[in-house]
Amino acid sequence: MAARQKCVGRNNKGVTWGFTSVIGRRREMEDAVAVIPGFISRTCDHVGGCTAPGSKSSGEISPVHFFGVYDGHGGSQVAKFCAQRMHEVVAEEWDRKAVDGLEWHKLWEATFSSSFERADNEVLTEAAAPEMVGSTAVVVVLSGCQIIISNCGDSRAVLCRGTETIPLTVDQKPDREDELMRIEGEGGRVINWNGARVLGVLAMSRAIGDRYLRPWIIPVPEITFTTRSDEDECLILASDGLWDVMSNDEVGELARRLLRRRRRYMVDDEIPAAQAVADNLTDIAFGRNSSDNISIIVVDLKSKRKRQLRQ
């Protein structure tokens, strides 16, 4: 049976979350995370809430939440800059694009495309980081009706829906067929040096920063839209410190099991369910000898679990 979709009436105020960001076995911490609840407030129509069959237009204004994981390389400067600035840029660009009268999904595509380009330009023009420093960026804008993802690099987002773990991003790797064709079409090379790397250096094909590898490394995001469902359990964003040692399905199964157990036994301690999942995943990744920084955001999408970690 298909997941039942319900857009109108979900005001996005019951969402809870937790996150971890640890140095792991690295000497330096190059990851950064951003959790910005209610970074903007919009009506249902502005975030595609009225796409489900039988739904009606809603003029109710609800908070829209922002989550981001940024995995830096060559230094922490770009990741930190994105964590501090990206949500502000997205809000500003949305306001700027909204006057163009675009349909909601076109508006968000234009917003994210210009936001990532602008953040990339600001990194350079404000001398926020050297040209050899860069960062991934996986960003989620969460409304009561939509999960909007903008991704650049090889950090990842997955959705636990019912018994499924649904990937919401595709890693942008140099040996991905379309990325390889693009890089070679621009005169670049992908060299196998401890894995496929652009010019033998960078193991991803898109990023914020990394100006010394232009035009092969670009800050152009891939954007996806997913209508929320009553069967949605949680959303997980993480850097590759997690994904290098755990598969999507492993992560999803563990998250579902822990969330459901806490709900079934009505666990009500000082640690929110989403935080418990983030902590557990971090411990497992470290126990499996993850060699990288580990950053994880878990967003609990079940309104029955009310406790919230941070306001």
DOGURO-97888 format. One record per residue: residue number from 1; z, x, y of N, C-alpha, C in turn; residue in three letters. Coordinates in steps of 0.001 Angstrom, whole numbers. Atoms other than C-alpha are relative to their C-alpha. Example, Ala and Ser with C-alpha at 12.3 -4.5 7.8 and 13.67 -1.06 7.14 Angstrom:
REM residues 2
SITE   nr      n_z      n_x      n_y     ca_z     ca_x     ca_y      c_z      c_x      c_y  rest
SITE    1        0      890    -1190     7800    12300    -4500        0      900     1200   ALA
SITE    2      -60     -820    -1190     7140    13670    -1060      730     -770     1090   SER
//
This chain:
REM residues 311
SITE   nr      n_z      n_x      n_y     ca_z     ca_x     ca_y      c_z      c_x      c_y  rest
SITE    1        0      844    -1194        0        0        0        0      881     1246   MET
SITE    2       83     -798    -1221     -916     1351     3421     1274     -150      816   ALA
SITE    3    -1181       27     -859     1877     2247     5807     -171    -1078     1066   ALA
SITE    4       64     1050    -1013     2690     -648     8112      125      628     1380   ARG
SITE    5       -6     -536    -1352     1900      191    11717      628    -1011      951   GLN
SITE    6     -624      879     -986     3988    -1200    14531      143      789     1291   LYS
SITE    7      -18     -751    -1249     3430      -62    18087      876     -664     1046   CYS
SITE    8     -709      664    -1087     4734    -2637    20535     1465     -198     -392   VAL
SITE    9    -1421      217      229     8521    -2688    20826      757     1243     -409   GLY
SITE   10     -704    -1238      333     9299      842    19657      116      807     1290   ARG
SITE   11     -147     -586    -1332    10768     2360    22819      255     1502       -9   ASN
SITE   12      -91    -1460      109    11139     5941    21533     1371      530      388   ASN
SITE   13    -1328     -464     -404    14836     6061    22439      894      320    -1194   LYS
SITE   14     -826     -264     1171    16115     6327    18854     -328     1300     -694   GLY
SITE   15      420    -1250      625    14478     9674    18111     1118     1034      105   VAL
SITE   16     -971    -1093       -3    16819    12521    17130     -675     1263     -504   THR
SITE   17      639    -1268      362    16130    16186    16509     1031     1102     -172   TRP
SITE   18     -794    -1215      110    17506    19599    15649     -951     1175      -74   GLY
SITE   19      886    -1169       69    16152    23134    15833      794     1272     -259   PHE
SITE   20     -537    -1347      157    16784    26737    14881    -1052      986      487   THR
SITE   21      908    -1082     -383    15276    29953    16207      769     1298     -187   SER
SITE   22     -777    -1181      375    16477    33176    14586     -907     1224     -108   VAL
SITE   23      757    -1251       12    15394    36800    14699     -420      403    -1407   ILE
SITE   24      334     -354     1370    15411    37129    10907       94     1492     -245   GLY
SITE   25      -12    -1420      345    14523    40574     9633     -770      871      992   ARG
SITE   26      704     -761    -1025    12580    41610    12724      982      720      918   ARG
SITE   27     -838     -717     -959    13919    44104    15235       92     -741     1333   ARG
SITE   28       37      703    -1273    12918    41933    18178     -283    -1478     -223   GLU
SITE   29      250     1438       45    12914    38200    18807    -1187     -318      902   MET
SITE   30     1206      310     -762     9423    37109    19857     -347    -1486      -22   GLU
SITE   31      199     1451       23     9644    33364    19080      717     -655     1178   ASP
SITE   32     -710      839     -966    10623    30679    21568     -283    -1457     -339   ALA
SITE   33      186     1430      244    11089    26917    21302      311     -773     1276   VAL
SITE   34     -270      894    -1131    11096    24061    23796      223    -1408     -530   ALA
SITE   35     -312     1390      326    12729    20653    23336      325     -690     1318   VAL
SITE   36     -135      639    -1312    12281    18463    26417      -38    -1520     -183   ILE
SITE   37       -4     1465      160    13401    14847    25826     -356     -691     1307   PRO
SITE   38      378      770    -1178    11829    12365    28206     -635      837     1097   GLY
SITE   39      603     -873    -1016     9698    14992    29921     -902     -787      952   PHE
SITE   40      655      979     -861     7632    12093    31264      348    -1387     -540   ILE
SITE   41     -129     1387      463     7863     8293    31047    -1314     -708      290   SER
SITE   42     1294      653     -140     4741     6221    30467       25    -1356     -699   ARG
SITE   43      141     1269      707     3677     2733    29414     -699      234    -1325   THR
SITE   44      631      -58     1323     2447     2040    25903    -1492      313      106   CYS
SITE   45     1444     -179     -137    -1163     1915    27103     -385     1445      300   ASP
SITE   46      310    -1378     -368     -979     5484    28400       74      961    -1181   HIS
SITE   47     -149     -881     1158     -132     6893    24968     -526     -658    -1266   VAL
SITE   48      720      532     1146    -2375     4842    22719      789     -918     -890   GLY
SITE   49     -861      807      847      298     2459    21524     -630    -1265     -518   GLY
SITE   50      568     1294      364    -2001     -503    21214    -1236      147     -878   CYS
SITE   51     1141     -234      883    -4342      844    18531      187     -639    -1370   THR
SITE   52     -232      592     1311    -2718     -781    15494     -541    -1426      -47   ALA
SITE   53      526     1358      113    -4281    -4011    14154     1039    -1035      407   PRO
SITE   54     -881     1083     -400    -2764    -7062    15824      979      333     1097   GLY
SITE   55     -951     -363    -1052     -842    -5133    18450     -498     -500     1344   SER
SITE   56      324      493    -1326     -734    -6274    22057      395     1024     1046   LYS
SITE   57     -306     -920    -1088     -641    -4459    25339     1452     -153      438   SER
SITE   58    -1378       14     -455     2829    -3496    26530      120      763     1304   SER
SITE   59     -201     -665    -1276     3805    -2683    30089     1334      706       90   GLY
SITE   60    -1306     -648      -12     7212    -1322    29097     -151     1507      172   GLU
SITE   61        1    -1446     -197     7857     2204    30338     1049      615     -912   ILE
SITE   62     -893     -648      954     9384     4441    27672      -72     1510      157   SER
SITE   63       23    -1464      -78    10339     8119    27489     -985      591     -994   PRO
SITE   64      906     -766      857     7804    10535    26043      615     1389     -151   VAL
SITE   65     -703    -1248      275     9288    13607    24365     -981     1148     -247   HIS
SITE   66      824    -1207      138     7935    17170    24262      728      998     -894   PHE
SITE   67     -531    -1037      884     8460    19726    21495    -1036     1113     -116   PHE
SITE   68      938    -1110      114     6933    23191    21292      599     1186     -731   GLY
SITE   69     -365    -1261      656     7096    26254    19058    -1027     1042      406   VAL
SITE   70      853    -1082     -495     5712    29521    20403      383     1286     -729   TYR
SITE   71     -226    -1206      799     5368    32576    18156     -720     1162      670   ASP
SITE   72      590    -1100     -745     4819    35687    20244     -398     1171     -879   GLY
SITE   73      377    -1244      663     3133    38909    19207     -283     1050     1064   HIS
SITE   74      133    -1081     -970     3109    42268    20946     1116       12     1024   GLY
SITE   75    -1097      160     -947     6208    41140    22844      370    -1467      102   GLY
SITE   76     -501     1373      -94     8166    38021    23730     -397     -703     1289   SER
SITE   77      186      534    -1355     6920    37505    27287     -804    -1292       42   GLN
SITE   78      855     1190      -64     4150    34963    26660      687    -1196     -651   VAL
SITE   79     -715     1088      664     6207    32900    24212     1087     -567      904   ALA
SITE   80    -1053      464     -909     9111    32735    26671     -593     -746     1191   LYS
SITE   81      657      658    -1129     6763    31849    29515     -441    -1405     -393   PHE
SITE   82      462     1317      455     5245    28994    27497     1171     -962     -192   CYS
SITE   83    -1158      857      230     8671    27665    26504      581     -518     1311   ALA
SITE   84     -552      385    -1295     9731    27572    30147     -976     -826      839   GLN
SITE   85      987      522     -945     6481    26383    31680     -957    -1046     -567   ARG
SITE   86     1083      822      528     4107    24573    29299      222    -1488      235   MET
SITE   87     -242     1442     -177     5776    21143    29491     -200     -423     1448   HIS
SITE   88      226      315    -1410     5674    21290    33285    -1492      -78      304   GLU
SITE   89     1446      -12     -207     1988    22161    33231     -631    -1258     -587   VAL
SITE   90      551     1200      636     1222    19312    30808      269    -1236      863   VAL
SITE   91     -321     1150     -855     3024    16787    33034     -849       -1     1268   ALA
SITE   92      801     -100    -1226     1210    18058    36134    -1474     -295     -269   GLU
SITE   93     1408      216      328    -2193    18078    34438     -266    -1455     -381   GLU
SITE   94      187     1419      325    -1678    14545    33078     -151     -802     1284   TRP
SITE   95       90      716    -1280    -1045    13276    36603    -1337      263      684   ASP
SITE   96     1256     -377     -651    -4105    15143    37843    -1192     -674     -678   ARG
SITE   97     1127      577      738    -6405    13823    35100       24    -1526       10   LYS
SITE   98     -132     1458      107    -5074    10240    35193     -840     -737     1032   ALA
SITE   99      781      665    -1050    -6978     9472    38398    -1469     -142     -392   VAL
SITE  100     1404       39      405   -10279     9957    36528     -361    -1249     -789   ASP
SITE  101      275     1245      702    -9928     6645    34682     -456      178    -1434   GLY
SITE  102      393     -262     1380   -10358     8137    31199      760     -905     -964   LEU
SITE  103     -734      668     1062    -9463     6296    28002     1166      894     -405   GLU
SITE  104    -1253     -734      202    -5996     7318    26827     -178     1273     -823   TRP
SITE  105      133    -1197      834    -7104     9722    24082     -834     1068      696   HIS
SITE  106      784     -963     -777    -9734    11347    26312      866      633     1092   LYS
SITE  107     -910     -508    -1027    -7067    11681    28989      901     1088     -569   LEU
SITE  108     -876    -1003      598    -4741    13534    26626     -771     1231     -450   TRP
SITE  109      823    -1161      359    -7551    15749    25314     -272      867     1219   GLU
SITE  110      264     -745    -1234    -8464    16719    28867     1272      661      517   ALA
SITE  111    -1280     -543     -467    -4795    17210    29742      379     1258     -761   THR
SITE  112     -406    -1158      790    -4074    19568    26868     -969     1170      152   PHE
SITE  113      978    -1086     -156    -7307    21531    27218      227      753     1301   SER
SITE  114     -207     -656    -1290    -6688    22204    30895     1387      636       84   SER
SITE  115    -1357     -554      -26    -2960    22812    30336       65     1353     -694   SER
SITE  116      -23    -1274      710    -3511    25554    27769     -774     1059      779   PHE
SITE  117      765     -947     -809    -6183    27169    29938      805      433     1224   GLU
SITE  118     -781     -323    -1198    -3934    26965    32985     1192      897     -333   ARG
SITE  119    -1121     -851      405     -920    28414    31151     -478     1416     -284   ALA
SITE  120      580    -1312      283    -3128    31247    29932     -316      745     1297   ASP
SITE  121      312     -629    -1291    -4324    31921    33489     1263      408      744   ASN
SITE  122    -1243     -319     -694     -784    31809    34862      675     1231     -591   GLU
SITE  123     -563    -1197      636      362    34390    32329     -599     1254      615   VAL
SITE  124      684    -1170     -560    -2225    36773    33774      251      132     1494   LEU
SITE  125      -61     -100    -1460    -2114    35923    37481     1415      229      511   THR
SITE  126    -1379     -215     -419     1676    35883    37673      603     1248     -625   GLU
SITE  127     -446    -1242      645     1885    39153    35734     1208     -255     -899   ALA
SITE  128    -1115      354      879     4165    37411    33248       54      872    -1242   ALA
SITE  129       46     -807     1216     3025    39670    30418    -1182      955       58   ALA
SITE  130     1149     -903      112      790    42670    29684    -1150     -671     -744   PRO
SITE  131     1183      604      615    -2747    41941    28469       19       67    -1523   GLU
SITE  132      -42     -141     1454    -1846    43003    24915     1087     -865     -632   MET
SITE  133    -1034      903      513      861    40335    24542     -563    -1415      -48   VAL
SITE  134      478     1374      123      157    36809    23321      978     -857     -769   GLY
SITE  135     -868      922      727     1614    33778    21592     -807    -1156     -563   SER
SITE  136      487     1285      483      756    30833    19403      610    -1100      865   THR
SITE  137     -611     1161     -661     1478    27373    20775     -317    -1240     -822   ALA
SITE  138      167     1312      631     2009    24254    18696      921     -956      741   VAL
SITE  139     -691      904     -914     3005    21389    20965     -154    -1434     -499   VAL
SITE  140       22     1420      361     3914    17788    20165      451     -827     1191   VAL
SITE  141     -409     1039     -938     3977    14928    22637      238    -1254     -838   VAL
SITE  142     -405     1104      869     5848    12080    20966      351    -1230      827   LEU
SITE  143     -300     1286     -629     5706     8519    22238      528     -949    -1068   SER
SITE  144     -446      966      982     6974     5381    20581    -1082     -394     -978   GLY
SITE  145     1132      454      800     3521     4863    19114     -877     1118     -537   CYS
SITE  146      932    -1059      358     1705     8189    18871      698     1349     -158   GLN
SITE  147     -344    -1415      120     2200    11762    17683    -1248      762      421   ILE
SITE  148     1150     -729     -538     -133    13899    19784      289     1490     -125   ILE
SITE  149     -191    -1423      289     -542    17517    18679    -1057      810      726   ILE
SITE  150      926     -981     -567    -2094    20406    20573      382     1358     -566   SER
SITE  151     -330    -1205      762    -2327    23623    18580     -944     1144      299   ASN
SITE  152      753    -1223     -244    -3426    27163    19290      675     1113     -796   CYS
SITE  153     -587    -1070      799    -2802    29812    16608      337     -444    -1402   GLY
SITE  154     -336      298     1393    -1104    29709    13222     1433     -480     -197   ASP
SITE  155    -1195      811      209     2178    27969    13884     -490    -1366     -490   SER
SITE  156      476     1169      746     2116    24607    12172      899    -1210      231   ARG
SITE  157     -754     1254      -57     3170    20952    12313     -374     -858    -1198   ALA
SITE  158      236      926     1109     3574    18569     9369      818    -1264      234   VAL
SITE  159     -662     1301      -96     4559    14907     9134      404     -451    -1392   LEU
SITE  160     -463      592     1253     6703    13517     6310      -94    -1510      142   CYS
SITE  161      238     1450      -50     5461     9965     5746      102     -553    -1415   ARG
SITE  162     -198      501     1350     6782     8106     2733      196     1160     -959   GLY
SITE  163      -87    -1098      967     6247    10424     -235     -998     1119      301   THR
SITE  164     1023     -988     -346     3494    12405     1500      496      991     1047   GLU
SITE  165     -157     -971    -1079     3589    15574     3557    -1383      233      580   THR
SITE  166     1325        7     -614      678    15374     5984     -105     1137     1008   ILE
SITE  167      190    -1055    -1006     -550    18504     7785     -640     -577     1254   PRO
SITE  168      542      475    -1272    -1156    17747    11463     -742     1097      745   LEU
SITE  169      726    -1126     -582    -2603    21176    12257     -715      759    -1106   THR
SITE  170      693     -916      910    -5012    23614    10630      121     1397      596   VAL
SITE  171     -186    -1359     -503    -4170    27308    10956    -1317      561      517   ASP
SITE  172     1192     -620     -588    -6640    29054    13232       -7     1477     -367   GLN
SITE  173       52    -1346      559    -7343    32156    11191    -1401      587      174   LYS
SITE  174     1313     -620     -222   -10167    34686    11721     -990     -218    -1137   PRO
SITE  175      919      201     1119   -11577    34063     8235     -260    -1481     -286   ASP
SITE  176      395     1405      106   -11710    30271     8658    -1468      -80      371   ARG
SITE  177     1458      -98     -122   -15425    29595     8367     -500     -232     1422   GLU
SITE  178      493      293    -1345   -15941    28002    11778      464     1037     1017   ASP
SITE  179     -516    -1017     -920   -13754    30577    13534     -714     1335     -199   GLU
SITE  180      745    -1228      286   -15499    33472    11802    -1380      -43      646   LEU
SITE  181     1326      138     -608   -18881    32147    12942       80      125     1520   MET
SITE  182     -158      -83    -1455   -17610    31761    16511      239     1441      449   ARG
SITE  183     -337    -1381     -367   -16140    35277    16641    -1211      908     -144   ILE
SITE  184     1174     -849      216   -19223    36920    15161    -1125     -379      954   GLU
SITE  185     1009      433     -962   -21447    34823    17426      215      584     1379   GLY
SITE  186     -334     -630    -1281   -19646    36414    20390      -31     1525      -94   GLU
SITE  187      110    -1447      155   -20278    39886    19004     1246      682     -521   GLY
SITE  188    -1225     -579      537   -16822    40366    17497      -91      226    -1498   GLY
SITE  189      -52     -254     1438   -15809    41441    14022     1358     -412     -542   ARG
SITE  190    -1234      289      722   -13229    40272    11528      136     1038    -1097   VAL
SITE  191     -216    -1122      908   -11808    43202     9585     1214     -297     -870   ILE
SITE  192    -1115      210      922    -9613    42953     6505      923     1208       45   ASN
SITE  193     -993    -1067     -123    -6611    45088     7417     1365     -655     -169   TRP
SITE  194    -1203      770      333    -3558    43665     5673     -231    -1472      340   ASN
SITE  195      431     1354     -315    -5350    40326     5875    -1094       14     1043   GLY
SITE  196     1096       93     -969    -8247    39133     8016      553       43     1419   ALA
SITE  197     -470     -173    -1377    -7809    40244    11638    -1187      177      938   ARG
SITE  198     1030     -186    -1021    -9902    40065    14797       15     1458      435   VAL
SITE  199      131    -1438     -263   -11162    43642    15295     1052      810     -744   LEU
SITE  200    -1020     -693      773    -8586    44603    12673     1372      -29      631   GLY
SITE  201    -1251       -9     -765    -5774    43734    15105      809    -1280     -183   VAL
SITE  202     -771     1240      -87    -4776    40065    15368     -351     -944    -1145   LEU
SITE  203      188      817     1197    -4279    37773    12375     -170    -1481      309   ALA
SITE  204      341     1377     -363    -5126    34576    14281    -1200       43      927   MET
SITE  205     1241        1     -777    -8243    33497    16137      130     -679     1358   SER
SITE  206     -233      619    -1309    -6736    31565    19064     1448      250      403   ARG
SITE  207    -1348     -265     -494    -3717    32229    21255       22     -117     1513   ALA
SITE  208     -219     -150    -1433    -2278    32127    24753      231     1483      259   ILE
SITE  209     -136    -1432     -271    -2576    35595    26302    -1062      805     -731   GLY
SITE  210      924     -877      740    -4195    38523    24451    -1322      188      729   ASP
SITE  211     1222     -121     -792    -6680    39068    27265     -881     1164     -446   ARG
SITE  212      794    -1154      424    -7767    42396    25799     -926     -326    -1167   TYR
SITE  213      848      398     1125    -9349    40511    22884     -943    -1156      352   LEU
SITE  214      990      994     -402   -11495    38122    24923    -1397      586     -169   ARG
SITE  215        1     1460      127   -13892    36443    24272      307     -500    -1406   PRO
SITE  216     -175      400     1403   -12934    36415    20593     1278     -798     -214   TRP
SITE  217    -1237      785       28    -9346    35206    21028      -12     -928     1207   ILE
SITE  218      126      973    -1092    -9393    32010    23087     1213     -932       26   ILE
SITE  219    -1147      909     -120    -6689    29626    24420     -401    -1469      -91   PRO
SITE  220      526     1369      108    -8607    26495    23399      711     -714    -1147   VAL
SITE  221     -767      659     1060    -6376    24060    21469     -837     -971     -821   PRO
SITE  222      505     1101      815    -7260    21743    18616     1010    -1146      124   GLU
SITE  223     -855     1123     -375    -5893    18281    19425     -190    -1137    -1002   ILE
SITE  224       69     1108      956    -5040    15476    16994      921    -1131      449   THR
SITE  225     -775     1200     -324    -3676    11931    17304      373     -699    -1302   PHE
SITE  226     -478      700     1187    -1561    10207    14659      848    -1186      435   THR
SITE  227     -775     1196     -328     -342     6624    15020     1266      -36     -848   THR
SITE  228    -1263       37      723     3320     6341    14095       73    -1213     -918   ARG
SITE  229     -142     1028     1022     4283     4265    11054     1477     -202     -314   SER
SITE  230    -1373      260      434     7468     2634     9784      411      907    -1158   ASP
SITE  231     -308     -868     1131     7224     4990     6791      252     1448      410   GLU
SITE  232     -200    -1379     -451     7499     8131     8921     1470      393     -123   ASP
SITE  233    -1357     -526      152    10562    10190     8000      328     1022     1084   GLU
SITE  234     -291    -1050     -968    10349    13291    10151    -1253      806      292   CYS
SITE  235     1061     -890     -455     8123    15716    11978      580     1408       25   LEU
SITE  236     -495    -1377       65     8450    19479    11433    -1009      934      645   ILE
SITE  237      789    -1058     -630     7102    22230    13690      674     1323     -329   LEU
SITE  238     -623    -1285      313     7611    25866    12760     -978     1145      193   ALA
SITE  239      782    -1232      -42     6419    29409    13231     -269      468    -1426   SER
SITE  240      392     -405     1352     4912    31300    10310     1101      732     -752   ASP
SITE  241    -1145     -514      735     8289    32805     9473      458     -959    -1079   GLY
SITE  242     -259     1002     1037     8746    29546     7541    -1188     -148     -929   LEU
SITE  243     1173      344      810     5190    28881     6371     -477     1151     -872   TRP
SITE  244      384    -1137      845     4699    32391     4988      694      -32    -1355   ASP
SITE  245     -768      -19     1252     7296    31683     2291      221    -1390     -593   VAL
SITE  246     -120     1357      528     7220    27883     1871    -1278     -776      284   MET
SITE  247     1192      826     -185     4327    25485     1376      358    -1263      777   SER
SITE  248     -213     1284     -678     3861    22276     3332      770     -974     -883   ASN
SITE  249     -619      965      905     4829    20233      283     1457      342     -286   ASP
SITE  250    -1392     -401      223     7980    22266     -385      875     -386     1187   GLU
SITE  251     -751      312    -1215     9116    21862     3206      208    -1508      123   VAL
SITE  252      -99     1444     -117     8361    18144     3229      941     -612    -1015   GLY
SITE  253     -858      544     1051    10092    17459      -81     1471      283      291   GLU
SITE  254    -1390     -334     -313    13244    19293      957      514     -850     1164   LEU
SITE  255     -414      781    -1165    13351    17511     4323      259    -1453     -380   ALA
SITE  256     -171     1396      422    12870    14070     2766     1270     -172     -818   ARG
SITE  257    -1154      120      894    15496    14686      105     1317       67      777   ARG
SITE  258    -1240     -162     -757    18143    15856     2565      233    -1179      950   LEU
SITE  259     -147     1125     -928    17462    13123     5129      404    -1277     -728   LEU
SITE  260     -298     1225      740    17543    10360     2525     1395       45     -612   ARG
SITE  261    -1340     -117      568    20687    11705      887     1062     -283     1060   ARG
SITE  262     -971      235    -1072    22501    11719     4206       30    -1475      398   ARG
SITE  263       30     1421     -339    21349     8175     4915      647     -835    -1107   ARG
SITE  264     -522      785     1125    22216     6916     1426     1523       58      -55   ARG
SITE  265    -1455     -158       80    25733     8329     1510      673     -107     1365   TYR
SITE  266     -507      224    -1350    26123     7597     5225      808     1190      507   MET
SITE  267     -644    -1207     -510    27005    11183     6059       29      -76     1520   VAL
SITE  268     -149      140    -1452    28347    11115     9606      940     1092      507   ASP
SITE  269     -808    -1098     -502    29604    14524    10631     -535      432     1359   ASP
SITE  270      405     -463    -1321    29098    16575    13770    -1392      619        8   GLU
SITE  271     1330     -601       86    25772    17951    12517    -1019    -1105     -236   ILE
SITE  272     1029     1025      205    22820    15563    13005     -868      327    -1212   PRO
SITE  273      810     -197     1202    20579    15067     9981    -1151      964      252   ALA
SITE  274     1133     -883     -299    17618    16777    11675      450     1449      124   ALA
SITE  275     -515    -1364     -116    19765    19811    12497      330      578    -1373   GLN
SITE  276     -308     -452     1354    20957    20011     8893    -1267      437     -730   ALA
SITE  277     1271     -375      630    17326    20084     7729     -505     1326      558   VAL
SITE  278      461    -1250     -615    16392    22815    10223      821     1182     -493   ALA
SITE  279     -868    -1075      488    19405    24903     9168     -322      346    -1446   ASP
SITE  280      266     -213     1419    18631    24425     5478    -1319      722     -215   ASN
SITE  281     1305     -655      124    14967    25386     5843       73     1460      443   LEU
SITE  282     -151    -1375     -475    15935    28482     7821      681      860    -1050   THR
SITE  283     -716     -753     1036    18399    29583     5134     -899      298    -1194   ASP
SITE  284      890     -211     1144    15806    29110     2396    -1063     1042      330   ILE
SITE  285     1021     -977     -392    13118    31030     4303      574     1408       20   ALA
SITE  286     -636    -1318      -34    15521    33906     4904      315      469    -1415   PHE
SITE  287     -302     -348     1382    16605    33801     1264    -1226      391     -801   GLY
SITE  288     1250     -383      665    12965    34104      229     -627     1236      645   ARG
SITE  289      410    -1278     -599    12724    37331     2230    -1100     -140     1042   ASN
SITE  290      915       80    -1138    10734    36022     5175      222     1209      893   SER
SITE  291     -105    -1247     -766     9976    39129     7201     -162     -221     1499   SER
SITE  292      327      301    -1394     9344    37359    10513     1144     -764      665   ASP
SITE  293     -868      951     -692    11259    35493    13197     -251    -1389     -588   ASN
SITE  294      123     1341      571    11909    31924    12049      430    -1019     1049   ILE
SITE  295     -305     1058     -966    11724    28990    14466     -468    -1337     -552   SER
SITE  296      272     1301      615    11883    25378    13296      546    -1113      892   ILE
SITE  297     -463     1235     -637    12072    22022    15078     -211    -1139     -990   ILE
SITE  298       92     1184      856    12800    18915    12998      295    -1223      864   VAL
SITE  299     -164     1237     -766    12332    15500    14629      168    -1143     -996   VAL
SITE  300     -309     1119      893    13971    12617    12760     -579    -1273      610   ASP
SITE  301      722     1152     -541    11731     9580    13214      561    -1343     -449   LEU
SITE  302     -614     1245      453    13973     7009    11528     1079     -425      981   LYS
SITE  303     -930      440    -1041    15789     5002    14187     1380     -341     -545   SER
SITE  304    -1306      337      574    18611     4159    11753      975     1171       85   LYS
SITE  305     -874    -1163     -112    19922     7700    12070      153      294     1484   ARG
SITE  306      -96       71    -1451    21253     7480    15596      516     1264      678   LYS
SITE  307     -655    -1104     -688    23179    10687    16265    -1025      987      532   ARG
SITE  308      954     -901     -653    21361    13020    18663      660     1334      308   GLN
SITE  309     -547    -1349     -179    21809    16777    18977      155      368     1448   LEU
SITE  310      -42     -456    -1376    20925    17440    22576     -588    -1083      903   ARG
SITE  311      552      923     -991    20327    15321    25644     -645      818     1105   GLN
//
